[in-house]
């Protein structure tokens, strides 16, 4: 049986609880190994190896026949054993924080035969902790917030330090917290590290941030213990503990009477040291004789109360106003209601300043009437303005020319009387919209303008006339007594629904035998046919003068001519044509064909003239005699022609020899020279080549033969 001898004392263990669950005891046989453990102090730095303990078997008689063997964690490197004595030494410095214990196996064998004399026995070498690690705050520095005015003992936050030493052995890892910086405002619980407020009514407006230093010390805080510190930055958050306050109880402002509504008069602001919503201030007007003249708003950026002009003020009417404004917090903390009230009041005195104002017309605008054609100098109306200032300066009137470009009116500069400068025509312009300017004499010569609308009253000075087109289309076969048109009239004068027109034939045609007129007494008249047998070949247009009278005062009349055009109609009286029939050409040759013939003759003459001009420049003969000349090519074609109708319509000899028609016979012994040579070997007929020449000179396109063509060189008719 092994005996474990600890360094410094001897301990025998024959039976010991081992393994198993808590409370369960395992019993070993009498010869079984007895579990035990050795202890070695960490961080030992002595000159010699540390004696951990000694193994001794009860079969060892001391004669050296027994050999002790050590195996397991660190055997032979960290731990060595004297095989004769069984002494175990630690050869290296151990660190519990790296490895807290080692499991080894001891065995006693016969030195000569290596036969086991004892069963192997496991034991543990446990590294005994020393206080070699200080506490550490792993998450520092810390940041915390706590509301201002918090009660004493209000929890701010908890800080926690860690110690790598063995918490189960001694006091090396038992920590105690203390505050090194931050008194008397804060305190810390020694065992938990919870930081709490230590003073009442800490005011953020007085001081907002605090730097607190917390220390954690091991060994239960006793002397010799190791310590670590951390910083905690504590910020006081705002609460609404301050009411708004106006810096002044009375504010003085002024506004000029020439300011327009909406303009700013002045500003004021209540001070509130709180932040955010706690520092918001709402303003309102609560009293004063200027409530109807001024209004209040809040600047969203500066949070100032802005006093603005609501209505125009008048120095001559009232020279000062008083307002009372209130500023209050919209968000009140019920916890601090007793510290209220959370509002303040201030008085505003506003004085009105005098300004040199322009004259003011007694009416915002004027509307006058004047008859058209009234003579120059006719009175239209009068405008009147006055100076509202204390000086009450006289006023001078004028019409700005840009409002009366054609200068129809003039105004008396002293009394504002408006008169015409020439007769007016309602039909040319029914309304005249002008402006009259009033300027005070003296002062700053300020002026003001007023709108003057002048209506030109109507006078019956325009003759009536036909309302629509005065041309009527009538069939040749129209029956006597038929109404061919109903005429109406218009008048440029302004008669409205009272306007009425009468119609009659002019005296010179009152007894004509073709047409008659009937006044329908509703401002229209019907035109009747008196006879039959109209022919447009005999007369295609009839002019019927009609006299129109209005009912104005004085009455106006005019004679208007109604044009009646005779037209060709079918059996259903549908108009076919209202033009004279053109002259019918002889059968077999149309107008288009004649035009084409003339065009072809002109083209041929142009070609000949061109050739002559070219030959004169080169001084060469015009025509060369050949068996096949150009004239023969002209009449040589394969396409179907128009037969006798075409050949009889003109002289073919003229086309073959246009010069011969005038008595000139060209020479056949001279070959013509073309300006545009014909490509050799083209194989095209001479007529086609000549057609190409025509096309080149006059732009005509050569095409197939047509009966309606005017020449025989295969040109398309125009």
C-alpha positions as CSV (number, residue, x, y, z in Angstrom):
1,X,0.0,0.0,0.0
2,X,1.2,3.5,-0.9
3,X,1.7,6.2,1.7
4,X,1.5,9.8,0.5
5,X,3.9,11.9,2.5
6,X,3.3,15.7,2.0
7,X,6.0,18.1,2.2
8,X,6.2,19.1,5.8
9,X,4.0,16.4,7.3
10,X,2.8,12.8,6.8
11,X,-0.7,11.9,6.1
12,X,-2.0,8.4,5.8
13,X,-5.3,7.7,3.9
14,X,-6.6,4.2,3.8
15,X,-10.2,4.9,2.8
16,X,-11.5,8.0,1.0
17,X,-14.6,9.0,-0.9
18,X,-13.9,9.1,-4.6
19,X,-15.8,9.7,-7.9
20,X,-19.5,9.0,-8.0
21,X,-22.3,11.4,-7.3
22,X,-22.6,13.7,-4.5
23,X,-23.2,11.8,-1.2
24,X,-22.2,8.5,-2.7
25,X,-19.3,6.7,-1.1
26,X,-17.2,4.2,-3.0
27,X,-15.4,1.6,-0.9
28,X,-12.2,0.1,-2.2
29,X,-10.6,-3.2,-1.2
30,X,-7.9,-3.3,1.4
31,X,-5.1,-3.5,-1.1
32,X,-6.6,-0.8,-3.4
33,X,-4.8,2.5,-4.1
34,X,-5.8,5.3,-1.8
35,X,-6.6,8.5,-3.7
36,X,-4.8,11.6,-2.5
37,X,-3.5,14.9,-3.7
38,X,-0.4,17.1,-3.3
39,X,-0.3,20.9,-3.2
40,X,2.3,23.1,-4.7
41,X,2.4,26.9,-4.4
42,X,2.2,28.8,-7.7
43,X,4.8,31.2,-8.8
44,X,7.5,29.7,-6.6
45,X,10.8,31.3,-7.6
46,X,13.3,29.6,-5.2
47,X,16.8,28.4,-6.3
48,X,16.0,24.7,-5.9
49,X,13.2,22.5,-7.2
50,X,10.2,22.5,-5.0
51,X,9.5,19.3,-3.0
52,X,5.9,18.4,-3.8
53,X,5.7,15.2,-1.7
54,X,6.9,11.6,-1.3
55,X,5.6,8.3,-2.4
56,X,6.3,5.3,-0.1
57,X,5.2,1.7,-0.4
58,X,4.8,-0.4,2.7
59,X,6.6,-3.2,0.9
60,X,9.7,-1.0,0.7
61,X,12.2,-2.4,3.2
62,X,14.7,0.3,2.4
63,X,17.2,-2.0,0.7
64,X,16.9,-0.3,-2.7
65,X,15.1,-3.1,-4.4
66,X,12.0,-1.0,-5.2
67,X,11.8,1.4,-8.0
68,X,9.3,4.3,-8.1
69,X,7.9,5.3,-11.5
70,X,5.9,8.5,-12.2
71,X,3.7,9.1,-15.3
72,X,0.9,11.5,-16.3
73,X,0.6,15.2,-16.9
74,X,3.9,16.9,-16.7
75,X,5.8,13.8,-15.6
76,X,9.4,14.0,-16.4
77,X,9.2,17.7,-17.5
78,X,7.4,19.6,-14.7
79,X,7.4,16.8,-12.1
80,X,10.3,14.4,-11.5
81,X,10.5,11.5,-9.0
82,X,13.5,10.0,-7.2
83,X,13.1,6.3,-8.1
84,X,14.8,5.2,-4.9
85,X,13.2,7.5,-2.3
86,X,9.9,8.4,-4.1
87,X,10.4,12.1,-3.6
88,X,8.6,14.3,-6.1
89,X,9.9,17.7,-7.1
90,X,8.5,20.5,-9.3
91,X,11.2,21.7,-11.6
92,X,9.3,24.7,-13.1
93,X,7.4,27.6,-11.8
94,X,3.6,26.9,-12.0
95,X,0.8,29.3,-12.7
96,X,-2.6,28.4,-11.4
97,X,-4.3,30.7,-13.9
98,X,-2.8,28.6,-16.7
99,X,-3.5,25.1,-15.2
100,X,-4.9,24.6,-11.7
101,X,-4.1,20.9,-11.3
102,X,-2.2,18.0,-12.8
103,X,-3.2,14.3,-12.7
104,X,-0.3,11.9,-12.2
105,X,0.1,8.1,-11.8
106,X,2.5,6.4,-9.3
107,X,3.8,2.9,-9.5
108,X,6.2,0.7,-7.5
109,X,8.1,-2.1,-9.4
110,X,10.9,-4.5,-8.6
111,X,14.1,-2.8,-9.7
112,X,15.6,-6.0,-11.1
113,X,12.6,-7.5,-12.8
114,X,10.3,-4.4,-13.3
115,X,7.6,-6.5,-11.8
116,X,4.8,-4.3,-10.3
117,X,4.8,-4.5,-6.6
118,X,1.8,-2.2,-6.1
119,X,-1.1,-1.5,-8.4
120,X,-0.8,1.9,-10.2
121,X,-2.3,4.7,-8.2
122,X,-3.6,8.1,-9.5
123,X,-3.1,11.3,-7.5
124,X,-3.5,15.0,-8.2
125,X,-1.0,17.8,-7.8
126,X,-3.0,20.9,-7.2
127,X,-1.5,24.3,-7.7
128,X,-2.1,26.4,-4.7
129,X,-3.3,30.0,-5.5
130,X,-1.5,33.1,-4.5
131,X,-2.8,36.7,-4.9
132,X,-0.9,37.5,-8.1
133,X,-3.7,39.0,-10.3
134,X,-5.3,42.4,-9.7
135,X,-9.0,43.1,-10.3
136,X,-9.8,44.3,-13.8
137,X,-12.8,46.2,-15.3
138,X,-13.3,44.7,-18.7
139,X,-15.8,47.2,-20.1
140,X,-14.5,50.5,-18.9
141,X,-14.7,53.4,-19.2
142,X,-18.4,53.5,-18.5
143,X,-21.0,56.1,-19.4
144,X,-24.2,56.6,-17.4
145,X,-27.1,59.0,-17.3
146,X,-29.3,60.0,-14.4
147,X,-32.1,62.6,-14.3
148,X,-31.3,65.8,-12.5
149,X,-33.0,66.5,-9.2
150,X,-33.0,62.7,-8.5
151,X,-33.5,61.6,-4.9
152,X,-30.5,60.4,-2.8
153,X,-29.8,56.7,-3.5
154,X,-31.1,56.7,-7.1
155,X,-29.3,53.9,-8.9
156,X,-27.1,55.2,-11.7
157,X,-25.4,52.0,-12.9
158,X,-23.5,48.9,-11.8
159,X,-19.8,48.3,-12.5
160,X,-18.2,44.8,-12.2
161,X,-14.6,43.8,-12.0
162,X,-13.1,40.4,-12.4
163,X,-10.1,38.7,-10.6
164,X,-8.3,35.8,-12.2
165,X,-7.3,34.4,-8.8
166,X,-9.0,31.4,-7.2
167,X,-12.3,32.5,-5.7
168,X,-12.5,29.2,-3.7
169,X,-9.2,29.6,-1.9
170,X,-8.5,32.4,0.5
171,X,-9.5,36.1,-0.2
172,X,-7.4,36.5,-3.4
173,X,-10.6,37.0,-5.5
174,X,-12.9,38.6,-2.9
175,X,-13.4,42.1,-4.2
176,X,-14.5,45.3,-2.5
177,X,-15.6,48.4,-4.4
178,X,-14.9,52.0,-3.3
179,X,-15.2,55.5,-4.9
180,X,-12.0,57.4,-5.3
181,X,-13.4,60.4,-7.2
182,X,-16.9,61.8,-7.4
183,X,-17.8,62.4,-3.8
184,X,-19.9,63.8,-2.4
185,X,-22.3,63.5,-5.4
186,X,-22.2,59.8,-5.8
187,X,-21.4,56.6,-3.8
188,X,-20.8,52.9,-4.6
189,X,-22.0,49.8,-2.8
190,X,-18.8,47.9,-1.7
191,X,-20.0,44.4,-2.5
192,X,-22.1,45.0,-5.7
193,X,-20.5,47.9,-7.4
194,X,-23.8,49.7,-7.8
195,X,-23.3,53.5,-8.2
196,X,-26.0,55.7,-6.6
197,X,-26.6,59.4,-6.2
198,X,-25.4,60.8,-2.8
199,X,-26.7,64.4,-2.9
200,X,-30.3,65.7,-3.4
201,X,-31.3,68.3,-6.0
202,X,-28.4,68.0,-8.3
203,X,-29.2,70.7,-10.9
204,X,-28.2,70.1,-14.6
205,X,-28.3,73.8,-15.2
206,X,-25.6,74.2,-12.6
207,X,-23.4,71.2,-13.6
208,X,-24.2,68.6,-16.2
209,X,-21.3,66.1,-16.3
210,X,-19.3,64.3,-13.6
211,X,-16.2,62.1,-13.8
212,X,-16.3,59.3,-11.2
213,X,-13.4,56.9,-10.5
214,X,-14.4,53.5,-9.0
215,X,-11.8,51.1,-7.4
216,X,-12.1,47.4,-7.0
217,X,-9.7,45.8,-4.4
218,X,-9.2,42.1,-3.6
219,X,-8.2,40.4,-0.3
220,X,-11.5,41.7,0.9
221,X,-10.2,45.3,0.7
222,X,-7.5,44.6,3.3
223,X,-4.0,45.9,3.1
224,X,-1.8,43.9,0.8
225,X,-4.6,43.4,-1.7
226,X,-4.3,44.2,-5.3
227,X,-6.7,46.8,-6.9
228,X,-7.9,48.1,-10.3
229,X,-9.8,51.3,-11.2
230,X,-12.2,52.5,-13.9
231,X,-13.7,55.8,-15.0
232,X,-17.5,56.4,-15.1
233,X,-18.7,59.5,-16.9
234,X,-22.1,60.4,-15.5
235,X,-24.4,62.9,-17.2
236,X,-27.4,64.6,-15.6
237,X,-30.4,64.5,-18.0
238,X,-32.8,67.4,-18.2
239,X,-36.2,67.6,-16.5
240,X,-38.6,70.5,-16.7
241,X,-37.8,72.1,-13.4
242,X,-37.5,75.7,-14.6
243,X,-40.4,77.9,-15.6
244,X,-40.0,80.4,-18.5
245,X,-39.0,83.9,-17.6
246,X,-39.0,87.1,-19.7
247,X,-35.8,89.1,-19.2
248,X,-37.9,92.3,-19.2
249,X,-41.3,93.0,-17.8
250,X,-42.0,95.8,-20.3
251,X,-40.9,96.0,-24.0
252,X,-41.1,99.1,-26.2
253,X,-41.6,98.8,-29.9
254,X,-42.6,101.2,-32.7
255,X,-44.2,100.9,-36.2
256,X,-44.5,103.4,-39.0
257,X,-48.0,104.0,-40.3
258,X,-46.8,103.3,-43.9
259,X,-46.2,99.6,-43.0
260,X,-48.4,97.1,-44.6
261,X,-50.2,94.2,-42.8
262,X,-47.9,91.2,-42.3
263,X,-44.8,93.2,-41.6
264,X,-42.8,92.5,-38.5
265,X,-43.0,95.0,-35.6
266,X,-40.6,93.4,-33.0
267,X,-39.5,90.2,-31.2
268,X,-39.2,89.0,-27.6
269,X,-38.2,85.7,-26.0
270,X,-38.7,84.1,-22.6
271,X,-35.7,82.4,-21.2
272,X,-36.0,78.7,-20.2
273,X,-32.7,76.9,-19.3
274,X,-34.3,73.5,-19.8
275,X,-33.6,71.5,-22.9
276,X,-35.6,70.0,-25.7
277,X,-39.3,69.8,-25.1
278,X,-38.8,70.9,-21.5
279,X,-37.5,74.2,-22.7
280,X,-40.2,74.9,-25.3
281,X,-42.2,78.1,-24.7
282,X,-45.6,78.9,-26.3
283,X,-46.6,82.5,-26.7
284,X,-50.0,84.1,-26.9
285,X,-51.6,87.6,-26.6
286,X,-53.9,87.8,-23.6
287,X,-54.8,91.4,-23.3
288,X,-54.4,95.0,-24.5
289,X,-56.0,97.5,-26.8
290,X,-54.0,96.3,-29.8
291,X,-55.4,92.8,-30.1
292,X,-57.2,93.7,-33.3
293,X,-54.3,95.5,-34.9
294,X,-51.4,93.1,-34.2
295,X,-50.9,89.4,-34.2
296,X,-48.3,87.0,-32.7
297,X,-46.4,84.0,-34.1
298,X,-43.4,81.9,-33.1
299,X,-40.2,81.6,-35.1
300,X,-39.6,77.9,-35.5
301,X,-35.8,78.3,-35.5
302,X,-35.1,80.9,-32.8
303,X,-38.3,80.2,-30.7
304,X,-38.9,83.9,-30.5
305,X,-42.3,85.5,-30.2
306,X,-42.8,87.7,-33.4
307,X,-45.2,90.6,-33.2
308,X,-46.6,91.4,-36.7
309,X,-48.9,94.1,-38.1
310,X,-52.4,92.7,-38.6
311,X,-54.1,95.9,-39.9
312,X,-52.7,99.1,-41.1
313,X,-52.2,101.8,-38.4
314,X,-52.9,105.5,-38.8
315,X,-50.8,108.0,-36.9
316,X,-53.5,110.6,-37.2
317,X,-56.1,108.2,-35.7
318,X,-54.2,106.4,-32.8
319,X,-50.6,106.8,-31.9
320,X,-49.9,104.0,-29.4
321,X,-51.1,100.5,-28.5
322,X,-50.5,98.1,-25.6
323,X,-50.3,94.3,-25.6
324,X,-49.8,91.7,-22.9
325,X,-48.1,88.5,-24.0
326,X,-47.8,85.2,-22.0
327,X,-45.1,82.6,-22.4
328,X,-45.7,79.1,-21.0
329,X,-44.3,75.6,-21.1
330,X,-46.5,73.2,-23.1
331,X,-44.9,70.1,-21.3
332,X,-45.0,70.2,-17.5
333,X,-43.6,67.4,-15.3
334,X,-46.1,66.6,-12.6
335,X,-43.3,65.8,-10.2
336,X,-42.4,69.5,-10.2
337,X,-45.8,71.1,-10.4
338,X,-45.2,72.6,-7.0
339,X,-42.2,74.5,-8.3
340,X,-44.5,76.4,-10.8
341,X,-46.3,78.2,-12.3
342,X,-44.6,77.4,-15.5
343,X,-45.5,80.6,-17.3
344,X,-44.6,84.3,-17.3
345,X,-46.1,87.6,-18.7
346,X,-44.7,90.7,-20.2
347,X,-46.2,94.0,-21.5
348,X,-45.5,95.4,-24.9
349,X,-46.0,99.1,-25.7
350,X,-46.1,99.9,-29.4
351,X,-45.9,103.5,-30.6
352,X,-47.1,104.5,-34.1
353,X,-44.7,106.7,-36.1
354,X,-45.9,109.3,-38.5
355,X,-45.0,108.8,-42.2
356,X,-45.4,111.0,-45.3
357,X,-48.2,109.2,-47.0
358,X,-49.4,109.7,-50.6
359,X,-52.8,111.2,-51.2
360,X,-55.8,109.0,-50.9
361,X,-58.7,108.9,-53.4
362,X,-62.1,109.1,-51.8
363,X,-63.2,106.1,-53.9
364,X,-61.3,102.9,-54.7
365,X,-62.2,103.2,-58.4
366,X,-64.4,105.4,-60.7
367,X,-66.8,104.5,-63.5
368,X,-68.1,107.1,-65.9
369,X,-70.2,107.2,-69.1
370,X,-69.9,109.5,-72.2
371,X,-71.8,109.4,-75.5
372,X,-69.9,108.5,-78.6
373,X,-69.3,111.2,-81.1
374,X,-69.5,113.8,-78.3
375,X,-67.5,116.9,-79.2
376,X,-64.1,117.6,-77.8
377,X,-64.1,118.9,-74.2
378,X,-67.2,117.0,-73.1
379,X,-67.1,116.4,-69.3
380,X,-66.7,112.7,-68.4
381,X,-66.5,113.0,-64.6
382,X,-64.4,114.0,-61.6
383,X,-62.0,112.2,-59.3
384,X,-61.0,113.5,-55.9
385,X,-58.0,112.8,-53.6
386,X,-56.8,114.3,-50.4
387,X,-53.6,114.4,-48.3
388,X,-54.2,112.5,-45.1
389,X,-51.0,113.8,-43.4
390,X,-51.1,116.6,-40.8
391,X,-49.7,119.0,-43.3
392,X,-52.7,118.4,-45.6
393,X,-50.8,119.5,-48.8
394,X,-52.7,120.3,-52.0
395,X,-53.0,117.6,-54.7
396,X,-52.2,117.7,-58.4
397,X,-53.8,115.3,-60.9
398,X,-52.5,113.8,-64.1
399,X,-53.2,110.9,-66.5
400,X,-50.2,108.6,-67.0
401,X,-49.8,108.4,-70.7
402,X,-49.2,104.6,-70.7
403,X,-52.8,104.2,-69.6
404,X,-54.2,106.4,-72.3
405,X,-51.8,106.0,-75.2
406,X,-53.9,107.6,-77.8
407,X,-54.7,110.5,-75.4
408,X,-58.5,110.4,-75.7
409,X,-58.9,112.2,-72.3
410,X,-57.4,114.9,-70.2
411,X,-57.7,115.8,-66.6
412,X,-57.6,119.2,-64.9
413,X,-54.5,119.1,-62.6
414,X,-56.2,121.2,-59.9
415,X,-59.8,119.9,-59.6
416,X,-59.6,116.4,-61.2
417,X,-62.2,117.1,-63.9
418,X,-61.8,114.5,-66.8
419,X,-62.8,115.7,-70.3
420,X,-62.6,114.2,-73.8
421,X,-60.0,115.4,-76.3
422,X,-61.8,114.2,-79.4
423,X,-65.1,112.4,-80.4
424,X,-65.2,108.7,-79.3
425,X,-66.4,105.7,-81.4
426,X,-68.1,103.0,-79.4
427,X,-67.8,100.5,-82.3
428,X,-64.0,101.0,-82.3
429,X,-63.6,100.9,-78.4
430,X,-66.6,100.5,-76.1
431,X,-64.6,100.9,-72.8
432,X,-61.6,103.0,-71.9
433,X,-59.7,102.0,-68.8
434,X,-57.3,104.7,-67.7
435,X,-55.6,105.7,-64.5
436,X,-55.4,109.1,-62.8
437,X,-52.4,109.9,-60.6
438,X,-52.7,112.2,-57.6
439,X,-49.4,113.8,-56.3
440,X,-49.2,116.0,-53.2
441,X,-47.5,119.3,-53.7
442,X,-44.6,119.6,-51.2
443,X,-43.5,116.8,-48.9
444,X,-41.8,113.8,-50.7
445,X,-44.0,114.2,-53.9
446,X,-45.6,110.8,-53.3
447,X,-48.4,109.8,-55.6
448,X,-51.2,107.3,-55.8
449,X,-53.2,106.1,-58.7
450,X,-56.9,105.2,-59.1
451,X,-58.6,103.2,-61.8
452,X,-61.1,105.1,-64.0
453,X,-63.4,103.0,-66.3
454,X,-65.2,105.1,-69.0
455,X,-68.0,103.5,-70.9
456,X,-68.8,104.9,-74.4
457,X,-72.6,105.1,-74.7
458,X,-74.0,104.0,-78.1
459,X,-75.4,106.3,-80.7
460,X,-77.1,105.0,-83.8
461,X,-74.4,105.9,-86.3
462,X,-73.9,102.7,-88.2
463,X,-76.0,101.5,-91.2
464,X,-77.3,97.9,-91.2
465,X,-75.8,95.3,-93.6
466,X,-76.4,91.7,-94.6
467,X,-75.7,89.3,-91.7
468,X,-74.2,86.5,-93.9
469,X,-72.7,86.0,-97.4
470,X,-74.7,87.9,-100.0
471,X,-74.5,85.4,-102.8
472,X,-77.4,83.0,-103.6
473,X,-77.2,80.0,-105.9
474,X,-80.3,79.3,-108.0
475,X,-81.2,76.5,-110.4
476,X,-82.0,77.3,-114.0
477,X,-85.2,75.3,-113.7
478,X,-86.4,77.2,-110.6
479,X,-90.2,77.6,-110.6
480,X,-91.9,81.0,-110.3
481,X,-92.9,82.0,-106.8
482,X,-90.2,79.9,-105.1
483,X,-88.3,81.5,-102.2
484,X,-84.7,81.2,-103.1
485,X,-83.2,83.0,-100.0
486,X,-84.2,84.6,-96.7
487,X,-81.9,87.5,-95.8
488,X,-81.2,89.0,-92.4
489,X,-79.2,92.0,-91.2
490,X,-76.8,93.1,-88.5
491,X,-75.9,96.5,-87.1
492,X,-72.7,97.5,-85.3
493,X,-74.7,99.7,-83.0
494,X,-75.7,98.5,-79.5
495,X,-79.4,98.0,-79.8
496,X,-79.6,94.6,-78.1
497,X,-83.1,93.1,-78.1
498,X,-84.8,96.4,-79.2
499,X,-83.1,96.3,-82.6
500,X,-85.4,95.8,-85.6
501,X,-84.7,95.9,-89.4
502,X,-87.0,96.4,-92.5
503,X,-86.2,95.4,-96.1
504,X,-87.3,96.7,-99.5
505,X,-86.0,96.5,-103.1
506,X,-84.0,99.5,-104.2
507,X,-86.1,101.9,-106.3
508,X,-84.2,101.2,-109.5
509,X,-85.2,97.5,-109.4
510,X,-88.5,97.8,-107.7
511,X,-90.4,96.8,-110.9
512,X,-88.0,94.2,-112.3
513,X,-89.6,91.0,-113.8
514,X,-87.1,88.5,-112.3
515,X,-87.3,88.7,-108.5
516,X,-89.4,90.1,-105.7
517,X,-88.9,90.7,-102.0
518,X,-91.3,90.2,-99.0
519,X,-90.4,91.8,-95.6
520,X,-91.3,89.2,-92.9
521,X,-91.4,91.9,-90.2
522,X,-89.1,89.9,-88.0
523,X,-85.9,91.5,-89.2
524,X,-85.7,89.1,-92.1
525,X,-86.9,89.2,-95.8
526,X,-87.7,86.5,-98.3
527,X,-86.5,86.7,-102.0
528,X,-89.0,85.2,-104.6
529,X,-88.6,84.2,-108.2
530,X,-91.1,85.9,-110.6
531,X,-90.5,84.0,-113.8
532,X,-89.1,80.8,-115.2
533,X,-86.7,80.0,-118.0
534,X,-83.4,81.2,-116.6
535,X,-80.3,80.2,-118.6
536,X,-76.8,80.7,-117.5
537,X,-75.6,80.8,-121.1
538,X,-77.8,83.8,-121.5
539,X,-77.0,85.4,-118.1
540,X,-75.4,83.6,-115.2
541,X,-75.3,86.4,-112.5
542,X,-78.1,88.8,-111.4
543,X,-77.4,91.6,-108.9
544,X,-80.4,92.6,-106.7
545,X,-79.9,95.8,-104.6
546,X,-81.9,95.7,-101.3
547,X,-82.4,98.6,-99.0
548,X,-82.2,97.9,-95.2
549,X,-83.5,100.3,-92.5
550,X,-83.0,100.1,-88.7
551,X,-85.2,101.5,-86.0
552,X,-82.6,103.7,-84.3
553,X,-82.8,107.4,-83.7
554,X,-82.0,108.8,-86.0
555,X,-82.8,105.9,-88.3
556,X,-80.0,104.6,-90.6
557,X,-80.4,102.8,-93.9
558,X,-78.1,101.2,-96.5
559,X,-78.4,99.5,-99.8
560,X,-76.8,96.1,-100.1
561,X,-76.5,94.0,-103.3
562,X,-77.6,90.4,-103.3
563,X,-75.7,88.4,-105.9
564,X,-77.9,85.6,-107.5
565,X,-75.9,83.1,-109.5
566,X,-77.7,80.8,-112.0
567,X,-76.5,77.1,-111.8
568,X,-77.0,73.8,-113.6
569,X,-79.0,71.3,-111.5
570,X,-80.2,67.8,-111.9
571,X,-83.8,66.5,-111.8
572,X,-83.7,66.7,-108.0
573,X,-82.6,70.4,-108.0
574,X,-79.1,69.4,-106.8
575,X,-76.6,72.0,-108.0
576,X,-74.1,70.5,-110.5
577,X,-72.2,73.5,-111.7
578,X,-72.4,77.3,-111.5
579,X,-69.7,78.0,-114.1
580,X,-70.1,78.7,-117.9
581,X,-69.4,75.5,-120.0
582,X,-66.0,75.7,-121.7
583,X,-65.8,75.6,-125.6
584,X,-66.0,72.0,-126.8
585,X,-63.1,71.0,-128.9
586,X,-63.4,68.8,-132.1
587,X,-63.7,65.1,-131.5
588,X,-60.6,63.1,-131.5
589,X,-58.1,65.7,-130.1
590,X,-58.4,66.9,-126.5
591,X,-57.1,70.1,-125.0
592,X,-54.3,68.1,-123.2
593,X,-53.2,66.7,-126.6
594,X,-52.9,70.2,-128.1
595,X,-50.9,71.5,-125.2
596,X,-48.6,68.4,-125.5
597,X,-48.1,69.1,-129.3
598,X,-47.2,72.7,-128.7
599,X,-44.7,71.6,-125.9
600,X,-43.1,69.1,-128.2
601,X,-42.7,71.7,-131.0
602,X,-41.1,74.1,-128.5
603,X,-38.7,71.4,-127.4
604,X,-37.6,70.5,-130.9
605,X,-37.0,74.1,-131.8
606,X,-34.9,74.5,-128.6
607,X,-32.8,71.5,-129.6
608,X,-32.2,72.8,-133.1
609,X,-31.3,76.3,-131.8
610,X,-28.9,74.6,-129.4
611,X,-27.3,72.6,-132.2
612,X,-26.9,75.6,-134.4
613,X,-25.3,77.6,-131.6
614,X,-22.8,74.7,-130.9
615,X,-21.9,74.4,-134.6
616,X,-21.3,78.1,-135.0
617,X,-18.9,78.0,-132.1
618,X,-17.0,75.1,-133.7
619,X,-17.6,76.4,-137.3
620,X,-18.6,73.0,-138.6
621,X,-21.5,71.9,-140.8
622,X,-24.7,71.2,-139.1
623,X,-25.9,68.0,-140.7
624,X,-24.0,65.1,-142.3
625,X,-25.8,63.0,-144.9
626,X,-26.4,59.4,-144.0
627,X,-28.6,56.7,-145.1
628,X,-30.3,56.8,-141.8
629,X,-30.8,60.3,-140.5
630,X,-32.5,61.6,-137.5
631,X,-35.8,62.5,-139.3
632,X,-36.1,58.9,-140.3
633,X,-35.5,57.8,-136.8
634,X,-38.3,60.0,-135.6
635,X,-40.9,58.2,-137.6
636,X,-39.5,54.7,-136.9
637,X,-41.3,53.1,-134.0
638,X,-42.8,49.7,-133.1
639,X,-45.5,50.7,-130.6
640,X,-49.2,51.0,-131.4
641,X,-50.2,54.5,-132.4
642,X,-53.4,56.5,-132.5
643,X,-54.2,55.7,-136.2
644,X,-55.7,58.3,-138.5
645,X,-56.9,60.5,-135.7
646,X,-53.3,61.3,-134.7
647,X,-51.9,61.6,-138.2
648,X,-54.6,63.9,-139.3
649,X,-54.3,66.1,-136.3
650,X,-51.0,67.6,-137.5
651,X,-48.6,67.5,-140.4
652,X,-46.0,64.7,-140.0
653,X,-43.8,66.4,-142.5
654,X,-43.5,69.3,-140.1
655,X,-42.1,67.1,-137.4
656,X,-39.7,65.4,-139.8
657,X,-38.4,68.7,-141.1
658,X,-39.5,71.6,-138.9
659,X,-37.2,74.0,-140.8
660,X,-38.8,73.1,-144.1
661,X,-42.1,74.4,-142.9
662,X,-40.6,77.9,-143.0
663,X,-39.0,77.4,-146.4
664,X,-35.6,76.3,-145.1
665,X,-34.3,73.0,-146.3
666,X,-31.3,71.6,-144.3
667,X,-28.4,70.0,-146.0
668,X,-28.1,66.2,-145.8
669,X,-24.4,66.1,-146.5
670,X,-23.6,67.4,-143.0
671,X,-23.9,65.1,-140.0
672,X,-25.2,66.8,-136.8
673,X,-22.9,66.8,-133.9
674,X,-24.6,66.2,-130.5
675,X,-23.5,67.9,-127.3
676,X,-24.1,64.7,-125.4
677,X,-22.6,61.7,-127.3
678,X,-24.5,58.4,-127.6
679,X,-22.8,55.4,-126.1
680,X,-21.6,53.0,-128.8
681,X,-23.1,49.6,-128.9
682,X,-26.1,50.5,-126.9
683,X,-28.4,49.1,-129.5
684,X,-31.2,51.5,-128.7
685,X,-33.4,53.0,-131.5
686,X,-32.6,56.4,-132.8
687,X,-36.0,57.7,-131.6
688,X,-35.0,56.6,-128.1
689,X,-31.7,58.4,-128.3
690,X,-33.4,61.6,-129.5
691,X,-35.8,61.2,-126.6
692,X,-32.9,61.0,-124.2
693,X,-31.6,64.2,-125.7
694,X,-35.0,65.9,-125.1
695,X,-34.9,64.6,-121.6
696,X,-31.4,66.0,-121.0
697,X,-32.2,69.5,-122.3
698,X,-35.7,70.0,-121.0
699,X,-36.0,67.4,-118.2
700,X,-38.7,65.2,-119.8
701,X,-38.7,61.5,-119.0
702,X,-38.8,59.1,-122.0
703,X,-41.5,56.5,-121.7
704,X,-43.7,54.3,-123.9
705,X,-45.8,55.6,-126.9
706,X,-49.2,57.0,-126.1
707,X,-52.0,58.0,-128.5
708,X,-52.3,61.3,-126.8
709,X,-48.6,62.2,-127.2
710,X,-47.8,65.1,-129.4
711,X,-44.6,63.8,-131.0
712,X,-43.2,60.5,-132.1
713,X,-40.0,60.3,-130.0
714,X,-41.7,58.3,-127.3
715,X,-42.1,61.1,-124.8
716,X,-44.8,61.1,-122.1
717,X,-47.4,63.8,-122.6
718,X,-47.4,66.6,-120.1
